[in-house]
Protein backbone atom coordinates (compact mmCIF):
# COMPACT_ATOMS: atom_id res chain seq x y z
CA UNK A 1 0.00 0.00 0.00
CA UNK A 2 1.62 3.25 -1.10
CA UNK A 3 1.33 6.46 0.87
CA UNK A 4 -1.14 9.03 -0.39
CA UNK A 5 0.53 11.89 -2.27
CA UNK A 6 0.59 15.37 -0.75
CA UNK A 7 2.64 18.41 -1.78
CA UNK A 8 5.67 18.78 0.50
CA UNK A 9 4.91 22.38 1.30
CA UNK A 10 2.30 25.11 1.06
CA UNK A 11 2.27 28.69 2.28
CA UNK A 12 0.15 31.77 2.60
CA UNK A 13 0.03 35.11 4.35
CA UNK A 14 -2.13 35.71 7.41
CA UNK A 15 -5.76 35.99 6.38
CA UNK A 16 -5.26 34.17 3.11
CA UNK A 17 -6.37 30.65 2.25
CA UNK A 18 -4.27 27.61 1.52
CA UNK A 19 -5.44 24.32 0.02
CA UNK A 20 -3.61 21.02 0.39
CA UNK A 21 -4.30 18.08 -1.91
CA UNK A 22 -4.18 14.39 -1.04
CA UNK A 23 -4.13 12.05 -4.02
CA UNK A 24 -4.75 8.34 -3.80
CA UNK A 25 -6.49 5.71 -5.86
CA UNK A 26 -9.92 4.19 -6.27
CA UNK A 27 -8.88 1.67 -3.61
CA UNK A 28 -8.54 4.27 -0.91
CA UNK A 29 -9.50 7.96 -1.28
CA UNK A 30 -11.76 7.38 -4.26
CA UNK A 31 -13.42 4.30 -2.83
CA UNK A 32 -14.56 5.53 0.56
CA UNK A 33 -15.77 8.70 2.23
CA UNK A 34 -13.41 8.03 5.10
CA UNK A 35 -10.74 10.66 4.60
CA UNK A 36 -9.43 12.38 7.70
CA UNK A 37 -6.92 15.17 8.20
CA UNK A 38 -4.46 15.70 11.05
CA UNK A 39 -2.54 18.77 12.17
CA UNK A 40 0.82 18.22 13.86
CA UNK A 41 2.85 20.94 15.53
CA UNK A 42 6.55 20.28 16.21
CA UNK A 43 7.05 17.91 19.11
CA UNK A 44 3.34 17.25 19.48
CA UNK A 45 1.03 14.35 18.70
CA UNK A 46 -1.20 14.68 15.63
CA UNK A 47 -4.60 16.30 16.15
CA UNK A 48 -7.72 15.32 14.21
CA UNK A 49 -9.17 18.32 12.37
CA UNK A 50 -11.39 16.72 9.69
CA UNK A 51 -13.07 13.31 9.50
CA UNK A 52 -15.29 11.66 6.91
CA UNK A 53 -14.03 14.06 4.23
CA UNK A 54 -15.68 17.23 5.52
CA UNK A 55 -16.70 16.94 9.17
CA UNK A 56 -15.02 18.87 11.96
CA UNK A 57 -14.66 17.48 15.48
CA UNK A 58 -15.95 19.64 18.27
CA UNK A 59 -13.64 22.56 18.95
CA UNK A 60 -12.00 22.71 15.53
CA UNK A 61 -12.50 26.16 13.96
CA UNK A 62 -14.67 26.37 10.86
CA UNK A 63 -11.67 27.87 9.06
CA UNK A 64 -10.77 24.25 8.35
CA UNK A 65 -12.78 22.52 5.65
CA UNK A 66 -12.44 19.37 3.59
CA UNK A 67 -13.67 18.08 0.27
CA UNK A 68 -13.13 15.25 -2.16
CA UNK A 69 -13.34 14.76 -5.89
CA UNK A 70 -12.58 11.38 -7.37
CA UNK A 71 -9.30 10.08 -6.00
CA UNK A 72 -8.20 13.42 -4.57
CA UNK A 73 -9.17 14.91 -1.23
CA UNK A 74 -8.41 18.47 -0.22
CA UNK A 75 -8.04 20.45 2.98
CA UNK A 76 -8.59 24.20 2.89
CA UNK A 77 -7.50 26.51 5.67
CA UNK A 78 -9.21 29.88 5.31
CA UNK A 79 -8.20 33.04 7.11
CA UNK A 80 -4.73 31.69 7.88
CA UNK A 81 -3.44 32.37 11.36
CA UNK A 82 0.09 32.04 12.66
CA UNK A 83 -0.93 29.07 14.81
CA UNK A 84 -1.93 27.19 11.64
CA UNK A 85 1.74 26.78 10.79
CA UNK A 86 2.21 23.03 11.18
CA UNK A 87 2.47 19.75 9.30
CA UNK A 88 -0.75 18.33 7.88
CA UNK A 89 -1.44 14.70 7.05
CA UNK A 90 -4.36 13.09 5.30
CA UNK A 91 -5.41 9.53 6.02
CA UNK A 92 -7.82 7.29 4.17
CA UNK A 93 -9.55 4.04 4.86
CA UNK A 94 -8.29 1.56 2.29
CA UNK A 95 -10.01 -1.72 2.99
CA UNK A 96 -7.12 -4.08 3.46
CA UNK A 97 -4.94 -2.92 5.05
CA UNK A 98 -7.39 -0.50 6.60
CA UNK A 99 -5.45 2.76 6.76
CA UNK A 100 -2.94 4.69 4.74
CA UNK A 101 -1.49 8.12 5.52
CA UNK A 102 -0.45 10.87 3.19
CA UNK A 103 3.14 11.97 2.79
CA UNK A 104 2.53 15.16 4.74
CA UNK A 105 2.52 18.87 3.92
CA UNK A 106 4.34 21.60 5.81
CA UNK A 107 2.26 24.76 5.92
CA UNK A 108 4.15 28.00 6.44
CA UNK A 109 2.44 31.25 7.36
CA UNK A 110 4.46 33.99 5.72
CA UNK B 1 -11.25 13.33 30.47
CA UNK B 2 -10.14 10.84 27.85
CA UNK B 3 -6.42 10.17 27.86
CA UNK B 4 -3.95 7.78 26.32
CA UNK B 5 -0.69 7.78 28.29
CA UNK B 6 2.27 5.90 26.91
CA UNK B 7 5.35 4.42 28.54
CA UNK B 8 8.72 6.13 28.49
CA UNK B 9 11.52 6.21 25.96
CA UNK B 10 13.44 3.03 25.19
CA UNK B 11 16.94 2.38 23.89
CA UNK B 12 17.51 -1.01 22.32
CA UNK B 13 20.24 -2.82 20.45
CA UNK B 14 19.68 -4.24 16.96
CA UNK B 15 17.98 -7.62 17.11
CA UNK B 16 16.29 -6.94 20.42
CA UNK B 17 12.57 -6.50 21.12
CA UNK B 18 10.68 -3.58 22.61
CA UNK B 19 7.28 -3.41 24.29
CA UNK B 20 5.47 -0.09 24.49
CA UNK B 21 2.37 0.42 26.63
CA UNK B 22 -0.62 2.73 26.21
CA UNK B 23 -2.77 3.31 29.30
CA UNK B 24 -6.33 4.46 28.48
CA UNK B 25 -8.61 6.33 30.84
CA UNK B 26 -11.87 8.25 30.73
CA UNK B 27 -13.78 5.94 28.40
CA UNK B 28 -14.88 2.32 27.94
CA UNK B 29 -11.52 0.85 26.95
CA UNK B 30 -12.81 -2.41 25.51
CA UNK B 31 -15.27 -0.71 23.19
CA UNK B 32 -12.84 1.05 20.86
CA UNK B 33 -10.01 -0.13 18.64
CA UNK B 34 -6.47 0.87 19.49
CA UNK B 35 -4.24 1.74 16.56
CA UNK B 36 -0.47 2.10 16.51
CA UNK B 37 1.23 4.68 14.31
CA UNK B 38 4.93 5.44 14.07
CA UNK B 39 6.93 8.43 12.89
CA UNK B 40 10.65 8.41 12.19
CA UNK B 41 12.41 11.68 12.97
CA UNK B 42 11.52 14.27 10.37
CA UNK B 43 9.37 11.78 8.48
CA UNK B 44 5.66 11.15 8.00
CA UNK B 45 3.12 9.04 9.82
CA UNK B 46 2.99 5.29 9.22
CA UNK B 47 0.08 3.10 10.30
CA UNK B 48 1.26 -0.14 11.88
CA UNK B 49 -1.93 -1.95 12.86
CA UNK B 50 -4.96 -2.05 15.13
CA UNK B 51 -6.51 -4.32 17.67
CA UNK B 52 -9.87 -4.51 19.40
CA UNK B 53 -9.44 -4.95 23.16
CA UNK B 54 -12.81 -6.69 23.47
CA UNK B 55 -12.58 -9.33 20.76
CA UNK B 56 -8.81 -9.52 20.45
CA UNK B 57 -9.16 -9.11 16.69
CA UNK B 58 -6.16 -7.46 15.13
CA UNK B 59 -4.87 -6.37 11.75
CA UNK B 60 -1.22 -5.61 11.09
CA UNK B 61 0.28 -3.71 8.20
CA UNK B 62 2.03 -6.15 5.88
CA UNK B 63 5.34 -4.39 6.41
CA UNK B 64 5.38 -5.46 10.07
CA UNK B 65 3.87 -8.94 9.75
CA UNK B 66 5.92 -11.45 11.71
CA UNK B 67 7.66 -8.80 13.82
CA UNK B 68 4.76 -7.02 15.54
CA UNK B 69 2.40 -8.16 18.26
CA UNK B 70 -0.44 -6.06 19.64
CA UNK B 71 -2.08 -7.09 22.89
CA UNK B 72 -4.16 -5.58 25.65
CA UNK B 73 -5.09 -6.09 29.29
CA UNK B 74 -8.62 -4.86 29.91
CA UNK B 75 -8.23 -5.19 33.69
CA UNK B 76 -5.76 -2.29 33.61
CA UNK B 77 -7.11 -0.65 30.44
CA UNK B 78 -3.73 -0.89 28.76
CA UNK B 79 -2.73 -1.78 25.23
CA UNK B 80 0.70 -2.98 24.21
CA UNK B 81 2.82 -2.89 21.08
CA UNK B 82 5.73 -5.30 20.85
CA UNK B 83 8.18 -5.08 17.97
CA UNK B 84 10.91 -7.67 17.58
CA UNK B 85 14.12 -8.07 15.55
CA UNK B 86 14.71 -4.35 15.84
CA UNK B 87 16.89 -2.58 13.32
CA UNK B 88 18.12 0.98 13.07
CA UNK B 89 15.27 1.86 10.70
CA UNK B 90 12.81 1.17 13.55
CA UNK B 91 14.10 4.22 15.42
CA UNK B 92 10.97 6.33 15.65
CA UNK B 93 8.28 7.86 17.80
CA UNK B 94 5.51 5.32 18.36
CA UNK B 95 1.95 6.55 19.00
CA UNK B 96 -1.20 4.77 20.10
CA UNK B 97 -4.41 6.32 18.78
CA UNK B 98 -8.13 5.64 18.95
CA UNK B 99 -11.39 6.92 17.54
CA UNK B 100 -13.72 7.41 20.49
CA UNK B 101 -16.03 10.36 19.88
CA UNK B 102 -15.53 9.74 16.17
CA UNK B 103 -16.00 5.97 16.41
CA UNK B 104 -17.14 4.39 13.20
CA UNK B 105 -15.64 7.13 11.03
CA UNK B 106 -12.21 5.56 10.49
CA UNK B 107 -10.43 8.45 12.18
CA UNK B 108 -8.40 8.87 15.35
CA UNK B 109 -9.49 11.63 17.72
CA UNK B 110 -7.33 10.63 20.68
CA UNK B 111 -3.58 10.08 20.60
CA UNK B 112 -0.99 9.14 23.14
CA UNK B 113 1.96 11.45 23.68
CA UNK B 114 4.31 9.14 21.81
CA UNK B 115 7.13 6.84 22.91
CA UNK B 116 10.58 7.27 21.41
CA UNK B 117 12.27 4.00 20.56
CA UNK B 118 15.93 4.30 19.63
CA UNK B 119 17.77 1.36 18.09
CA UNK B 120 21.53 1.62 18.16
CA UNK B 121 24.51 -0.64 18.69
Interface residues (C-beta under 8 A of the other chain):
Chain A: X1 X3 X32 X34 X36 X38 X45 X46 X47 X48 X51 X52 X55 X57 X58 X89 X91 X93 X96 X97 X98 X99 X100 X101 X102 X103 X104
Chain B: X35 X37 X44 X45 X46 X47 X50 X59 X60 X61 X62 X95 X97 X101 X102 X105 X106 X107 X108 X109 X111 X112 X113 X114
